[in-house]
Amino acid sequence: MTLVSTVVACASVTSHFEEARLSALEDPGVAPTDFAPDAEILLSGSLLEGLADEAVAGQRLTGTLDLGLVAFRTSLRVRHLAVVPAEEPDAIALAARLDGTLTARSLLGDTSTPIGLDAVVEAALGVDRGADGAWLVAATPSSIRQLELEVPGMARGAMDSWLQEALLEVLPPFVIAAPDEAGLPVRGIRAHASDGGVRIDLRTAAPRPEPLRSPAAMPLEGFRVSISTASLVQVAASRAFREGPLAHGVVVEPTSLEPLPGDGRHLPLALGLTLWRPVGRGWWRAYEIEGALTLDEAGGVSVLPDTVVEVGHSRGALAADPLAALAQGSIARAVERTLTLSWTGATGARVGDASAAVHLVQLTAPPGAIRADGRVDLLR
C-alpha cells in the first residue's frame, strides 16, 4: 500500500510539473499588428541626439560636381547633430552641421574656400530583423530639407540638389533599439515618434501577455522602460523551464511578482516561487518571498530577499533552500535583463567610436507593472 501511494504521489508531482512546464513554454505566436503592448521602451530626444551624434560624427562628404566650364569638389565633415521637430510621420528630424572646403577648378586654376553646411535630415523610423533574426529599430535618413549653403557667384540649384543626394548617401542608418539583446523575447514591435522622442511598443513572448494599463510619459532625458509584471513572471518562468534543473535536480519556477511603491532605488516586492524536483521521488515546495528590487552603485538591478514563508509542499518533499534557488534562478536575471535594456548603446556595445554603458537611476511600480528610468553614457 505504501509503495502504491508513493508511485501515485510521484506520478502526480510529475504530471503537475509537466503541466506547469508546457504552460510556461507555450508559444503565443506572432502578435497581430494592432496588439496591446505589455512592455514599452521610451527614448528621449536628448538620448536620440547623443546616439545619432556619435553614430555619424566624423562622417565625411566628398565628391565632385562638374558643371562644364567649372567643377566643384567638396570635402565636408559632419560635426554635430541635434534633434528638431519632424515634418514626416513616424520620423525623427536631425539638424546637421557640416564644415570643410569647397574647391572650384576651371581654366583659371583651383580656388579653395572654407564652407559650412546646415541641413535638416528627416530619418524614417523602421522595424526590421538582423541577420540573426533579432528585432532592430532603426532611423534611416530619407529626405533633406532646409539646406543652407552660401557660395557666392555660383548656380545654387545644381549644387543644392547634388549636396542633398550626397548627404543622404553619407549619413548611415543607425540602430536605436534592439530589444532581443536585452534577453526579452519579443513577438511584436512598433516604433513611432512621440513627444520629441521615440516610443517603442512591445508584445513579449509571454504565453498569456497582460497589457500595460496605461502608457508612460516621455522622459526629458535618458530612457524609460516598463513591463507588465504578469508578463515578466511568465517570461522568467519560460526561461526557468528552458534552462532546466539547477543543483540537485531542482527547477525554480517564479509564479507571481507584486512590486510596491518604494523610494526610487529600492522597490519592495512579494515574489511567489515554486521549487520542483520532478525526478526520482518527485516533490515540490511553494514559497512567498518578501524582499526588494534594488539599484546598485553601478546602475544595475538585483533582487534582494528578506523573509521567506512556505505556503505548501507535496508529501515527502525534501528540505530546500529557496533563497539559494532565488539567487541561482531565472527571476533575478529576467528582471535585470529586462530593465537594463540593451540596444546599440548598451553595456559593452559601441556607438560610432564610443563605448556605451546603461545605468538605471530610478525604479517605480505603476499599477500592474515595473518601470525603470535610466541613462546611457557614451565614452570615448
JOGILIN-V176435 format. One record per backbone hydrogen bond with DSSP energy under -0.5 kcal/mol. NH is the residue of the N-H (numbers start at 1). CO is the residue of the C=O. Records with the same first field share a line. If there is no record, write none. Layout:
NH->CO + CO
This chain:
5->1
6->2
7->3
8->4
9->5
10->6
11->7
12->8
13->9
14->10
15->11
16->12
17->13
18->14
19->15
20->16
21->17
22->18
23->19
24->20
25->21
26->23
28->26
31->187
35->32
37->35
38->202
39->202
40->226
41->200
42->224
43->41 + 198
44->42 + 222
48->44
49->45
50->46
51->47
52->48
53->49
54->50
55->51
56->52
57->53
58->78
59->56
61->76
62->60
63->74
65->72
66->64
67->65 + 70
69->67
71->105
72->65
73->103
74->63
75->101
76->61
77->99
78->59
79->97
80->97
82->95
84->93
91->88
92->123
93->84
94->121
95->82
96->94 + 119
97->80
98->117
99->77
100->115
101->75
102->113
103->73
104->102 + 111
105->71 + 103
106->109
109->106
111->104
113->102
115->100
117->98
118->148
119->96
120->145
121->94 + 119
122->120 + 143
123->92 + 121
124->122 + 140
125->90
126->138
128->136
130->134
133->130
136->128
137->177
138->126 + 136
139->174
140->124 + 138
141->139
142->122
143->122
145->120
148->118
149->147
151->149
154->151
156->154
159->155
160->156
161->157
162->158
163->159
164->160
165->161
166->162
167->163
168->164
169->165
170->166
171->167
172->170
174->139
176->137
177->137
178->342
181->178
182->179
183->180
184->179
185->183
187->203
188->203
190->201
192->199
194->197
197->194
198->43
199->192
200->41
201->190 + 199
202->39
203->188
204->202
205->185
209->206
211->209
212->37
223->374
224->42
225->372
226->40
227->370
228->38
229->368
232->228
233->229
234->230
235->231
236->232
237->233
238->234
239->235
240->236
241->237
242->238
243->239
244->240
246->250
249->246
250->247
251->276
253->251 + 274
254->252
255->272
256->272
258->270
260->268
263->266
267->293
268->266
269->291
270->258
271->289
272->256
273->287
274->253
275->285
276->251 + 274
277->283
282->280
283->277
285->275
286->312
287->273
288->309
289->271
290->307
291->269
292->304
293->267
294->292 + 302
295->265
296->300
299->296
302->294
304->292 + 302
305->303
306->290
307->290
309->288
311->286
312->286
314->284
317->314
322->320
325->321
326->322
327->323
328->324
329->325
333->329
334->330
335->331
336->332
337->333
338->334
339->335
340->336
341->339
345->343
346->343
348->356
349->346 + 356
351->354
354->351
355->379
356->349
357->377
359->375
360->299
361->373
362->373
363->264
364->371
369->366
370->227
371->364
372->225
373->362
374->223
375->359
377->357 + 375
378->376
379->355 + 377
